[in-house]
Amino acid sequence: MSYQTQTTGTTSWTNPERCPFCDAGLEDGGWGFIAHVRANPQCSTEYDMWREQIAGDMGGEWGG
């Protein structure tokens, strides 16, 4: 399945205090990120697409 994402600005995958999809500030890079994704439908969609794209890169099941 092919997906197209729309980025409204530059996001960072290196700063765990910011959402890599919308660049919003997070309380923390662990549970704070999960809570943010669950509360924001656009980020949830982007996260699901990202997980699907990398699924073949990881051996076994990933719990993240």
Rosetta constraint file for C-alpha pairs under 8 A:
AtomPair CA 3 CA 49 HARMONIC 7.20 0.50
AtomPair CA 5 CA 46 HARMONIC 7.29 0.50
AtomPair CA 7 CA 21 HARMONIC 7.67 0.50
AtomPair CA 7 CA 22 HARMONIC 7.88 0.50
AtomPair CA 8 CA 22 HARMONIC 7.65 0.50
AtomPair CA 9 CA 22 HARMONIC 7.79 0.50
AtomPair CA 10 CA 23 HARMONIC 7.89 0.50
AtomPair CA 11 CA 19 HARMONIC 7.66 0.50
AtomPair CA 11 CA 20 HARMONIC 5.25 0.50
AtomPair CA 11 CA 21 HARMONIC 6.35 0.50
AtomPair CA 11 CA 22 HARMONIC 6.67 0.50
AtomPair CA 11 CA 23 HARMONIC 5.46 0.50
AtomPair CA 12 CA 18 HARMONIC 7.30 0.50
AtomPair CA 12 CA 19 HARMONIC 7.65 0.50
AtomPair CA 12 CA 20 HARMONIC 5.24 0.50
AtomPair CA 12 CA 23 HARMONIC 7.07 0.50
AtomPair CA 13 CA 19 HARMONIC 7.98 0.50
AtomPair CA 13 CA 20 HARMONIC 5.23 0.50
AtomPair CA 16 CA 26 HARMONIC 7.85 0.50
AtomPair CA 16 CA 28 HARMONIC 6.96 0.50
AtomPair CA 16 CA 29 HARMONIC 4.61 0.50
AtomPair CA 17 CA 25 HARMONIC 5.85 0.50
AtomPair CA 17 CA 26 HARMONIC 5.04 0.50
AtomPair CA 17 CA 27 HARMONIC 6.81 0.50
AtomPair CA 17 CA 28 HARMONIC 5.69 0.50
AtomPair CA 17 CA 29 HARMONIC 5.56 0.50
AtomPair CA 18 CA 23 HARMONIC 5.16 0.50
AtomPair CA 18 CA 24 HARMONIC 5.36 0.50
AtomPair CA 18 CA 25 HARMONIC 4.56 0.50
AtomPair CA 18 CA 26 HARMONIC 5.42 0.50
AtomPair CA 18 CA 29 HARMONIC 7.61 0.50
AtomPair CA 19 CA 23 HARMONIC 4.58 0.50
AtomPair CA 19 CA 24 HARMONIC 5.23 0.50
AtomPair CA 19 CA 25 HARMONIC 6.49 0.50
AtomPair CA 19 CA 26 HARMONIC 6.67 0.50
AtomPair CA 19 CA 33 HARMONIC 6.85 0.50
AtomPair CA 21 CA 43 HARMONIC 5.88 0.50
AtomPair CA 21 CA 46 HARMONIC 6.71 0.50
AtomPair CA 21 CA 47 HARMONIC 7.72 0.50
AtomPair CA 22 CA 43 HARMONIC 6.89 0.50
AtomPair CA 26 CA 32 HARMONIC 5.75 0.50
AtomPair CA 26 CA 33 HARMONIC 6.27 0.50
AtomPair CA 26 CA 36 HARMONIC 7.34 0.50
AtomPair CA 27 CA 32 HARMONIC 5.16 0.50
AtomPair CA 27 CA 33 HARMONIC 7.71 0.50
AtomPair CA 28 CA 32 HARMONIC 4.78 0.50
AtomPair CA 28 CA 33 HARMONIC 6.60 0.50
AtomPair CA 29 CA 33 HARMONIC 5.31 0.50
AtomPair CA 30 CA 34 HARMONIC 6.72 0.50
AtomPair CA 31 CA 35 HARMONIC 6.09 0.50
AtomPair CA 32 CA 36 HARMONIC 6.08 0.50
AtomPair CA 33 CA 37 HARMONIC 6.17 0.50
AtomPair CA 34 CA 38 HARMONIC 6.18 0.50
AtomPair CA 35 CA 39 HARMONIC 6.19 0.50
AtomPair CA 36 CA 40 HARMONIC 6.13 0.50
AtomPair CA 36 CA 43 HARMONIC 7.91 0.50
AtomPair CA 37 CA 41 HARMONIC 7.09 0.50
AtomPair CA 37 CA 43 HARMONIC 5.33 0.50
AtomPair CA 37 CA 44 HARMONIC 4.82 0.50
AtomPair CA 37 CA 47 HARMONIC 7.41 0.50
AtomPair CA 38 CA 44 HARMONIC 6.11 0.50
AtomPair CA 39 CA 44 HARMONIC 7.94 0.50
AtomPair CA 40 CA 44 HARMONIC 6.11 0.50
AtomPair CA 41 CA 45 HARMONIC 6.17 0.50
AtomPair CA 42 CA 46 HARMONIC 6.28 0.50
AtomPair CA 43 CA 47 HARMONIC 5.93 0.50
AtomPair CA 44 CA 48 HARMONIC 6.14 0.50
AtomPair CA 45 CA 49 HARMONIC 6.23 0.50
AtomPair CA 46 CA 50 HARMONIC 6.10 0.50
AtomPair CA 47 CA 51 HARMONIC 6.14 0.50
AtomPair CA 48 CA 52 HARMONIC 6.22 0.50
AtomPair CA 49 CA 53 HARMONIC 6.20 0.50
AtomPair CA 50 CA 54 HARMONIC 6.35 0.50
AtomPair CA 51 CA 55 HARMONIC 5.82 0.50
AtomPair CA 54 CA 58 HARMONIC 7.05 0.50
AtomPair CA 58 CA 62 HARMONIC 7.36 0.50
